Amino acid sequence: MAHVAGHESVAFLPAVAAVAIFAQLLTAFLLFNQYRASGYPPLAVLALAYVGSAVLAGEWVLMIPHVWSVAAALGVGPQTSAWMFVASHTFFVTYVILYIFWESLCRRFTVFARRNGLPTLTAIAILLAIALPFALTQLQDSLPPTVDGANWSGFLLTTITPLLLAYYALAYGLLMFVSRTRTVVHLWLSVVIIVSFYEILVSNVFGSSRFSVGWYLGRAEWLGAASLFLLVLLGSVYRILLSLASHNATLYAQSVSDELTGLLNRRGFNARLEEELRRTQRKGENLTLLMIDIDDFKSYNDAFGHPAGDTALSTVARVIRTTLRRAADCGSRIGGEEFAILLPETDEPGALAVAERIRRGVERLGIVQGAGTHHPVLTVSVGIASTRIQPVADGLDLLRCADRVLYEAKSSGRNCIRFQGASHMLAGESSLAG
């Protein structure tokens, strides 16, 4: 690094430039992907504003003398780098104005705006980014001076800078008048224009020369202007991702829940059964499954109708939910009037206590049955199977065991509990049979 006018050359500039240019390119990438997703051409024009400005700004930084060897290799001086600075800002604000008018055009003539103009604007942006540095290098001796030693020239201060500031003011006025800040993009783009306006003002008016305090402040404002819109877009993307995650979680919960009872449905139960079975087998623990069936439910439906049957199912499900006291316990409706409960790390007395609370809770509801049923009120039968009693290969094996025991309970008079391997009724010895 060399010394310039008594000041050490800006060692911070490469880092600041890298961050600012990266922010502009990433902003362009996000805008272009929004264009691809929405098919809305003005977003592509705004992306061109950022990507072209980033490329020209990178070329400007490379041309600053005493910072990069590229400047010496190309034979460029401070005049050229100053003109590149002006070109970068002029390009950006020009494409912002094109974005404003293109957006208005799209609202009025959708087909025309989508099919014409965008390839031309892209080609112009690419040609400017490639050709402008070479053109300025060739014309640097014939261009009006922008630097007088270490200070800005009178031409830069009295002519170029006011014109550039007026151009930014025009873009801001058009944005306010045409868009009226209808969207977040309009609002924050207007803020970017204001910050860029003050960057030029601080760099070229309040800063009397290159590497002055105003010049350093201008570079800081350049970094802010380059990063501001990116932060807004990233915040928008983050909110979208949160919304999608919440929406997906809601959809998944709906896909595994039974709409009538609020318990897990068969799909949710199968997934939970396999998950709990793998966990208990891995840890050497036991898993207990309760199969519950409402006794004579077809007769109840025939006697009182399906709406009453749905109400009865919801009521039984409420008894199941209030009985399960641990977070790990899982209740499901796996068939028409059939329920299942998973009880991880539960021994026989604990499983029997849960089953009896459910059996007795349903019995105490006093839901009157119709004629020709086994009991005068609605009851349930329960079959219990445990991996401790009989190891199983998968969830289907455990389901078969519990289903066989439930069949025994149904065959034994209903309103009772059977445990896998037991040869006698364990609860509810047909207490309502008359």
C-alpha positions as CSV (number, residue, x, y, z in Angstrom):
1,M,0.0,0.0,0.0
2,A,1.3,3.4,-1.0
3,H,0.9,6.8,0.7
4,V,-1.5,9.4,-0.9
5,A,-1.3,13.1,0.1
6,G,0.1,12.3,3.5
7,H,-2.6,9.7,4.2
8,E,-2.1,5.9,4.2
9,S,-4.1,4.4,1.4
10,V,-7.5,3.1,2.5
11,A,-6.7,-0.4,3.8
12,F,-10.4,-0.8,4.8
13,L,-11.7,-0.2,1.2
14,P,-11.3,-3.8,-0.1
15,A,-13.2,-5.2,2.8
16,V,-15.9,-2.6,2.6
17,A,-16.2,-3.0,-1.1
18,A,-16.4,-6.8,-0.9
19,V,-19.2,-6.6,1.6
20,A,-21.1,-3.9,-0.3
21,I,-20.8,-5.6,-3.7
22,F,-21.7,-9.0,-2.2
23,A,-24.8,-7.5,-0.7
24,Q,-25.8,-5.9,-4.0
25,L,-25.3,-9.2,-5.9
26,L,-27.2,-11.2,-3.3
27,T,-30.0,-8.6,-3.5
28,A,-30.1,-9.0,-7.2
29,F,-30.2,-12.8,-6.8
30,L,-33.2,-12.7,-4.4
31,L,-35.0,-10.2,-6.7
32,F,-34.4,-12.3,-9.7
33,N,-35.7,-15.4,-8.0
34,Q,-38.8,-13.5,-6.9
35,Y,-39.3,-12.6,-10.6
36,R,-39.0,-16.3,-11.6
37,A,-41.5,-17.3,-8.9
38,S,-44.0,-14.5,-9.7
39,G,-43.3,-13.9,-13.4
40,Y,-43.5,-10.1,-12.7
41,P,-40.9,-8.4,-15.0
42,P,-40.3,-5.2,-12.9
43,L,-38.6,-7.4,-10.3
44,A,-36.1,-8.5,-13.0
45,V,-35.4,-4.8,-13.9
46,L,-34.8,-4.0,-10.3
47,A,-32.4,-7.0,-10.1
48,L,-30.6,-5.6,-13.1
49,A,-30.2,-2.3,-11.2
50,Y,-28.4,-4.1,-8.4
51,V,-26.3,-6.5,-10.4
52,G,-25.1,-3.8,-12.9
53,S,-24.4,-1.3,-10.1
54,A,-22.4,-4.0,-8.3
55,V,-20.3,-4.9,-11.3
56,L,-19.6,-1.2,-12.1
57,A,-18.8,-0.5,-8.4
58,G,-16.3,-3.4,-8.4
59,E,-14.6,-2.0,-11.5
60,W,-14.5,1.4,-9.8
61,V,-12.8,0.0,-6.7
62,L,-10.3,-1.8,-8.9
63,M,-9.4,1.4,-10.7
64,I,-8.7,3.4,-7.5
65,P,-4.9,4.2,-7.7
66,H,-2.6,3.1,-4.9
67,V,-5.1,0.4,-3.7
68,W,-4.9,-2.2,-6.4
69,S,-2.2,-3.1,-8.9
70,V,-4.9,-3.4,-11.5
71,A,-5.1,0.4,-11.8
72,A,-1.4,0.7,-12.5
73,A,-1.5,-2.2,-15.0
74,L,-4.3,-0.6,-17.0
75,G,-2.7,2.8,-16.8
76,V,-5.7,4.5,-15.2
77,G,-5.6,7.4,-12.9
78,P,-7.9,9.0,-10.3
79,Q,-9.9,10.7,-13.1
80,T,-11.1,7.3,-14.4
81,S,-12.0,6.0,-11.0
82,A,-14.1,9.1,-10.2
83,W,-15.9,8.7,-13.5
84,M,-16.6,5.0,-12.7
85,F,-18.0,6.1,-9.4
86,V,-20.4,8.5,-11.3
87,A,-21.2,5.7,-13.8
88,S,-22.1,3.2,-11.1
89,H,-24.5,5.6,-9.4
90,T,-26.0,6.8,-12.7
91,F,-26.6,3.2,-13.8
92,F,-28.4,2.3,-10.6
93,V,-30.7,5.2,-10.5
94,T,-31.5,4.8,-14.3
95,Y,-32.6,1.3,-13.8
96,V,-34.6,2.2,-10.7
97,I,-36.5,4.8,-12.9
98,L,-36.9,2.0,-15.6
99,Y,-38.3,-0.2,-12.8
100,I,-40.8,2.5,-11.8
101,F,-42.1,2.9,-15.4
102,W,-42.0,-0.8,-16.2
103,E,-44.1,-1.6,-13.1
104,S,-46.7,1.0,-14.3
105,L,-46.6,-0.5,-17.8
106,C,-47.2,-4.0,-16.4
107,R,-50.3,-2.9,-14.6
108,R,-51.7,-1.5,-17.8
109,F,-50.4,-3.7,-20.6
110,T,-49.5,-7.0,-19.1
111,V,-48.8,-9.0,-22.2
112,F,-46.7,-6.3,-23.8
113,A,-44.6,-5.7,-20.7
114,R,-43.9,-9.4,-20.2
115,R,-42.8,-10.1,-23.8
116,N,-40.8,-7.0,-24.8
117,G,-38.1,-4.9,-23.4
118,L,-36.6,-7.0,-20.7
119,P,-34.0,-8.8,-23.0
120,T,-33.0,-5.3,-24.3
121,L,-32.5,-3.9,-20.8
122,T,-30.5,-7.0,-19.9
123,A,-28.2,-6.7,-22.9
124,I,-27.7,-2.9,-22.2
125,A,-26.7,-3.7,-18.6
126,I,-24.2,-6.3,-19.7
127,L,-22.7,-4.2,-22.4
128,L,-22.3,-1.2,-20.1
129,A,-20.7,-3.3,-17.4
130,I,-18.2,-4.7,-19.9
131,A,-17.5,-1.8,-22.2
132,L,-17.6,1.2,-19.9
133,P,-14.3,0.6,-18.1
134,F,-12.5,0.2,-21.4
135,A,-14.1,3.3,-22.8
136,L,-13.2,5.4,-19.8
137,T,-9.7,4.1,-19.9
138,Q,-9.3,5.2,-23.5
139,L,-11.0,8.5,-23.0
140,Q,-9.5,9.5,-19.7
141,D,-7.3,12.2,-21.2
142,S,-10.1,13.8,-23.1
143,L,-12.7,13.7,-20.3
144,P,-13.3,16.8,-18.1
145,P,-11.1,16.6,-15.0
146,T,-12.8,15.3,-11.8
147,V,-9.8,15.4,-9.5
148,D,-7.3,18.2,-8.9
149,G,-4.4,16.5,-7.1
150,A,-5.9,15.1,-4.0
151,N,-9.0,17.4,-4.1
152,W,-12.2,17.2,-6.2
153,S,-12.2,19.4,-9.2
154,G,-14.5,22.3,-9.6
155,F,-16.2,20.5,-12.5
156,L,-17.1,17.6,-10.3
157,L,-18.4,19.8,-7.5
158,T,-20.3,22.3,-9.5
159,T,-21.6,20.3,-12.4
160,I,-21.4,16.5,-12.1
161,T,-22.4,16.2,-8.4
162,P,-25.5,18.6,-8.7
163,L,-26.7,16.7,-11.8
164,L,-26.3,13.3,-10.1
165,L,-28.1,14.6,-6.9
166,A,-30.9,16.0,-9.1
167,Y,-31.1,12.6,-10.9
168,Y,-31.6,10.8,-7.6
169,A,-34.1,13.4,-6.5
170,L,-36.0,12.8,-9.7
171,A,-36.0,9.1,-9.1
172,Y,-37.3,9.6,-5.6
173,G,-40.1,11.9,-6.8
174,L,-41.1,9.5,-9.5
175,L,-41.2,6.6,-7.0
176,M,-43.4,8.6,-4.6
177,F,-45.7,9.9,-7.4
178,V,-46.1,6.7,-9.4
179,S,-46.0,4.0,-6.7
180,R,-47.2,6.0,-3.7
181,T,-45.3,3.4,-1.6
182,R,-48.0,0.9,-2.0
183,T,-45.7,-2.0,-1.1
184,V,-42.7,-2.7,1.2
185,V,-40.5,-2.8,-1.9
186,H,-41.5,0.8,-2.8
187,L,-41.0,2.0,0.8
188,W,-37.5,0.6,1.3
189,L,-36.4,1.4,-2.3
190,S,-37.2,5.0,-1.5
191,V,-35.1,4.8,1.7
192,V,-32.2,3.3,-0.4
193,I,-32.5,6.3,-2.8
194,I,-32.3,8.7,0.1
195,V,-29.3,7.0,1.6
196,S,-27.5,6.9,-1.8
197,F,-28.3,10.6,-2.2
198,Y,-26.6,11.4,1.1
199,E,-23.7,9.2,0.2
200,I,-23.0,11.3,-2.9
201,L,-23.6,14.5,-0.9
202,V,-21.2,13.5,1.9
203,S,-18.6,12.1,-0.5
204,N,-18.4,14.9,-3.0
205,V,-19.7,18.0,-1.3
206,F,-18.8,17.7,2.4
207,G,-15.7,15.7,1.6
208,S,-13.3,18.1,0.1
209,S,-11.0,15.4,-1.3
210,R,-10.3,11.8,-1.7
211,F,-9.6,10.0,1.6
212,S,-11.0,12.9,3.6
213,V,-13.4,12.3,6.5
214,G,-16.4,12.9,4.2
215,W,-15.0,10.4,1.7
216,Y,-14.8,7.8,4.5
217,L,-18.3,8.6,5.6
218,G,-19.5,8.3,2.0
219,R,-18.0,4.8,1.8
220,A,-19.9,3.8,5.0
221,E,-23.1,5.1,3.6
222,W,-22.4,3.2,0.4
223,L,-22.2,0.0,2.4
224,G,-25.5,0.9,4.2
225,A,-27.3,1.7,0.9
226,A,-26.0,-1.6,-0.6
227,S,-27.0,-3.7,2.4
228,L,-30.3,-2.1,3.3
229,F,-32.6,-3.6,0.7
230,L,-30.9,-7.0,1.2
231,L,-31.8,-6.9,4.9
232,V,-35.4,-6.1,4.0
233,L,-35.5,-9.0,1.5
234,L,-33.9,-11.4,4.0
235,G,-36.4,-10.4,6.6
236,S,-39.2,-11.0,4.2
237,V,-37.8,-14.4,3.3
238,Y,-37.4,-15.3,7.0
239,R,-41.1,-14.4,7.6
240,I,-42.1,-16.5,4.6
241,L,-40.2,-19.4,5.9
242,L,-41.7,-19.1,9.4
243,S,-45.2,-18.9,7.8
244,L,-44.5,-22.0,5.7
245,A,-43.1,-23.9,8.6
246,S,-46.2,-23.0,10.7
247,H,-48.5,-23.8,7.8
248,N,-46.8,-27.2,7.2
249,A,-47.0,-28.0,10.9
250,T,-50.7,-27.2,10.8
251,L,-51.3,-29.3,7.7
252,Y,-49.4,-32.2,9.2
253,A,-51.4,-32.0,12.5
254,Q,-54.6,-32.0,10.5
255,S,-53.4,-35.0,8.4
256,V,-52.8,-37.1,11.5
257,S,-55.7,-36.0,13.6
258,D,-59.2,-37.4,13.7
259,E,-61.6,-34.5,12.9
260,L,-64.5,-35.8,15.0
261,T,-62.6,-36.7,18.2
262,G,-59.4,-34.7,18.1
263,L,-57.4,-37.8,18.8
264,L,-54.8,-39.2,16.4
265,N,-56.2,-40.9,13.4
266,R,-55.0,-44.3,12.0
267,R,-52.2,-42.7,10.1
268,G,-50.9,-40.8,13.1
269,F,-51.3,-43.8,15.3
270,N,-49.3,-46.1,13.0
271,A,-46.4,-43.5,12.8
272,R,-46.4,-43.1,16.6
273,L,-46.6,-46.8,17.3
274,E,-43.5,-47.6,15.1
275,E,-41.7,-44.6,16.7
276,E,-42.4,-45.7,20.3
277,L,-41.7,-49.3,19.5
278,R,-38.2,-48.5,18.1
279,R,-37.5,-46.2,21.1
280,T,-38.5,-48.8,23.7
281,Q,-36.6,-51.6,21.9
282,R,-33.5,-49.4,21.7
283,K,-33.7,-48.6,25.4
284,G,-34.8,-52.1,26.6
285,E,-38.1,-50.8,27.9
286,N,-41.7,-52.0,27.5
287,L,-44.6,-50.6,25.5
288,T,-48.2,-51.3,26.4
289,L,-51.1,-51.0,24.0
290,L,-54.8,-50.7,24.9
291,M,-57.4,-51.5,22.3
292,I,-60.8,-50.1,23.2
293,D,-64.1,-50.9,21.5
294,I,-67.5,-49.4,22.2
295,D,-69.9,-52.2,22.9
296,D,-73.0,-52.6,20.7
297,F,-72.3,-49.4,18.9
298,K,-74.0,-50.4,15.7
299,S,-77.2,-50.9,17.6
300,Y,-76.8,-47.5,19.2
301,N,-76.4,-45.9,15.8
302,D,-79.4,-47.8,14.5
303,A,-81.6,-46.8,17.4
304,F,-80.6,-43.1,17.8
305,G,-79.0,-42.1,14.4
306,H,-75.6,-41.2,13.3
307,P,-75.5,-37.7,14.7
308,A,-76.1,-39.2,18.2
309,G,-73.4,-41.8,17.4
310,D,-70.9,-39.0,16.5
311,T,-71.7,-37.3,19.8
312,A,-71.2,-40.6,21.7
313,L,-67.8,-41.1,20.0
314,S,-66.7,-37.5,20.9
315,T,-67.8,-38.1,24.5
316,V,-65.8,-41.4,24.8
317,A,-62.8,-39.6,23.3
318,R,-63.1,-36.9,25.9
319,V,-63.0,-39.6,28.6
320,I,-59.8,-41.1,27.1
321,R,-58.2,-37.6,26.9
322,T,-58.9,-36.8,30.5
323,T,-57.7,-40.2,31.7
324,L,-54.3,-39.9,30.0
325,R,-52.1,-37.9,32.4
326,R,-48.6,-38.2,31.0
327,A,-47.3,-36.4,27.9
328,A,-45.9,-39.6,26.5
329,D,-49.3,-41.4,26.6
330,C,-51.0,-41.3,23.2
331,G,-54.8,-41.8,22.4
332,S,-56.0,-42.5,18.9
333,R,-59.2,-43.4,17.0
334,I,-58.2,-46.1,14.7
335,G,-61.6,-47.3,13.4
336,G,-65.3,-46.4,13.5
337,E,-65.9,-47.1,17.2
338,E,-62.4,-48.5,18.0
339,F,-59.7,-46.6,19.9
340,A,-56.1,-47.4,20.8
341,I,-53.9,-46.0,23.6
342,L,-50.1,-46.3,23.7
343,L,-48.6,-46.3,27.2
344,P,-44.7,-46.3,27.1
345,E,-42.8,-47.5,30.2
346,T,-46.0,-48.8,31.8
347,D,-46.2,-52.0,33.8
348,E,-49.3,-54.2,34.2
349,P,-50.8,-52.6,37.2
350,G,-50.4,-49.1,35.6
351,A,-52.0,-50.2,32.4
352,L,-54.9,-51.9,34.2
353,A,-55.5,-48.7,36.2
354,V,-55.7,-46.6,33.1
355,A,-58.0,-49.1,31.4
356,E,-60.3,-49.3,34.4
357,R,-60.6,-45.5,34.7
358,I,-61.7,-45.4,31.0
359,R,-64.1,-48.3,31.4
360,R,-65.7,-46.9,34.5
361,G,-65.7,-43.3,33.1
362,V,-67.6,-44.4,30.0
363,E,-70.0,-46.5,32.1
364,R,-70.7,-43.5,34.4
365,L,-71.7,-41.3,31.5
366,G,-75.0,-43.1,31.6
367,I,-75.6,-42.9,27.8
368,V,-78.7,-44.9,27.4
369,Q,-78.5,-47.8,25.0
370,G,-81.4,-49.1,22.8
371,A,-83.2,-52.4,23.2
372,G,-81.5,-55.7,22.5
373,T,-78.1,-54.7,23.8
374,H,-75.9,-56.3,26.4
375,H,-76.1,-53.4,28.8
376,P,-78.6,-50.6,29.4
377,V,-76.0,-47.8,29.0
378,L,-73.1,-47.4,26.6
379,T,-69.9,-49.3,27.7
380,V,-66.5,-50.3,26.4
381,S,-64.4,-53.4,26.3
382,V,-60.6,-53.2,26.6
383,G,-57.8,-55.5,25.5
384,I,-54.3,-55.0,26.7
385,A,-51.0,-56.2,25.2
386,S,-47.5,-55.5,26.3
387,T,-44.0,-56.1,24.8
388,R,-42.8,-57.3,28.2
389,I,-45.2,-60.2,28.1
390,Q,-44.5,-61.1,24.5
391,P,-41.7,-59.5,22.4
392,V,-43.0,-58.4,19.0
393,A,-41.2,-57.9,15.7
394,D,-43.1,-54.7,14.7
395,G,-46.2,-52.6,15.5
396,L,-48.5,-54.9,13.5
397,D,-47.6,-57.8,15.8
398,L,-48.5,-55.8,18.9
399,L,-51.7,-54.7,17.3
400,R,-52.6,-58.3,16.6
401,C,-51.9,-59.3,20.2
402,A,-54.1,-56.5,21.6
403,D,-56.8,-57.2,19.0
404,R,-57.0,-60.9,20.1
405,V,-57.3,-59.9,23.7
406,L,-60.0,-57.4,22.9
407,Y,-61.9,-60.1,21.1
408,E,-61.7,-62.2,24.3
409,A,-63.2,-59.3,26.3
410,K,-66.0,-58.9,23.8
411,S,-66.7,-62.6,23.9
412,S,-66.8,-62.5,27.7
413,G,-69.8,-60.3,28.1
414,R,-68.4,-56.9,27.2
415,N,-67.8,-54.0,29.6
416,C,-64.7,-55.7,30.8
417,I,-60.9,-55.7,30.5
418,R,-58.6,-58.5,29.4
419,F,-54.9,-58.5,29.7
420,Q,-52.6,-60.5,27.4
421,G,-51.9,-63.9,28.9
422,A,-54.6,-63.7,31.6
423,S,-57.3,-66.3,31.6
424,H,-59.9,-64.4,33.7
425,M,-61.8,-61.2,33.6
426,L,-59.8,-58.4,35.3
427,A,-62.4,-55.7,35.7
428,G,-66.1,-54.8,35.1
429,E,-67.5,-58.4,35.5
430,S,-70.6,-57.5,33.5
431,S,-71.5,-55.2,36.4
432,L,-74.5,-53.8,34.5
433,A,-75.8,-57.0,33.3
434,G,-79.2,-57.7,34.5
